[in-house]
Amino acid sequence: MIKIKPQEITTPKLSGLLAGAIGPRPIAFASTVDADGNPNLSPFSYFNMFSANPPIVVFSAVRRVRNNTTKHTFHNVEATKEVVINVVNYDMVQQSSLASTEYPDGVNEFVKSGFTPIESELVKPFRVKESPVQLECKVNEIIELGQEGGSGTLIVCEVVMIHIEESILDDDGAISPQKIDLVSRLGGNWYARANGDALFEVEKPLRNLGIGVDQLPEDIRLSKVLTGNDLGMLGNVEEIPDETDVNEYKLMELSDLFMDFQDDAITLERKLHEKAHAHLLNGEVQDAWKTLLAFNDR
């Protein structure tokens, strides 16, 4: 691996490397007004949630590298201590990008990007009608991380009102990742779309006390077929199938495989590991376990 000390490369180079490595990053489409009530709209990809009680989100308005100037959003939140953070989905990503154009002070990005401003209830900045979730926020704190070009300014926001488009909710009233269709930033001109095959589930370990990868049998742990993700899924079970379940599964599902390779243990083990890997790709953890344990029970 190459080694880089941040102080030994240029800020643009460092920024590009960090932006390429740390992602995808959610986008805060920040709507603000200046002291005179003039609107401003700009996307920021240094953004995330940091607390639910109180509900805190933070985004960073970075000083421009080329001339060390600060952005209109920074001056606006400094003056009014209010902002609306609109989330960005796929249907609005191109217009959101257009709003990042560095128009002169006083130019209305709502007009330039073609978005519809709608009044907020508890803060002065407008919401973006086209955004599926809009967060009205009070700015609790502004933390400047430096005074040079490329330095970030953390804008700590407390959410005081949430607006959610009903069409993105599932039957349980939760936000559906498929319906909200969020986008996020990567390095350069690249974005990621959180939909379709990009979405997958990982069962949270908090729901159970997994046995851990260290407790897997050595032949499984050192498998040349199973991946790190596979081992993680196998280690996230609280207990492995018992001998009765394994034998029953072997007779019902694996008998042909054992007959075909009864005289070739090496190939049989590889085939079983390949079959277990396929089960794990489909989230069938118990079937994967029974397939793997069947080899030692032959």
SULPE-V680207 format. One record per backbone hydrogen bond with DSSP energy under -0.5 kcal/mol. NH is the residue of the N-H (numbers start at 1). CO is the residue of the C=O. Records with the same first field share a line. If there is no record, write none. Layout:
NH=CO + CO
This chain:
6=4
8=5
9=6
14=10
15=11
16=12
17=13
18=14
19=15
20=16
21=17
22=18
23=21
24=185
25=185
28=44
29=27 + 86
30=28 + 42
31=84
32=30 + 40
34=38
37=34
40=32
42=30
44=28
47=45
48=58
50=56
51=56
53=54
56=51 + 54
57=157
58=48
59=155
60=46
61=153
62=60
63=151
64=69
68=64
75=71
76=72
77=73
78=74
79=75
80=76
81=77
83=137
84=31
85=83 + 135
86=29 + 84
87=133
89=87
90=181
92=89
93=90
96=92
97=93
98=94
99=95
100=97
101=98
103=101
107=104
109=107
112=108
113=109
114=110
115=110
117=115
118=127
127=118
129=116 + 127
131=128
134=163
135=85
136=134 + 161
137=83
138=158
139=81
140=138 + 156
141=156
143=154
144=142
145=143 + 152
150=63
151=148
154=143
155=59
156=141 + 154
157=57 + 155
158=138
159=55 + 157
160=136
161=136
163=134
165=132
168=165
169=166
170=174
173=170
176=168
180=176
181=177
183=88
184=192
185=25
186=190
190=187
192=184
194=182 + 192
195=193
198=195
199=196
207=204
208=205
210=208
211=237
212=235
215=212
216=213
220=217
221=217
222=218
223=220
231=227
232=228
233=229
234=230
235=231
236=233
237=234
246=242
247=243
248=244
249=245
250=246
251=247
252=248
253=249
254=249 + 250
258=254
259=255
260=256
261=257
262=259
264=261
268=264
269=265
270=266
271=267
272=268
273=269
274=270
275=271
276=272
277=273
278=274
279=275
280=276
281=277
282=278 + 279
283=280
284=279
285=283
288=284
289=285
290=286
291=287
292=288
293=289
294=290
295=291 + 292
296=292
297=293 + 294
298=295
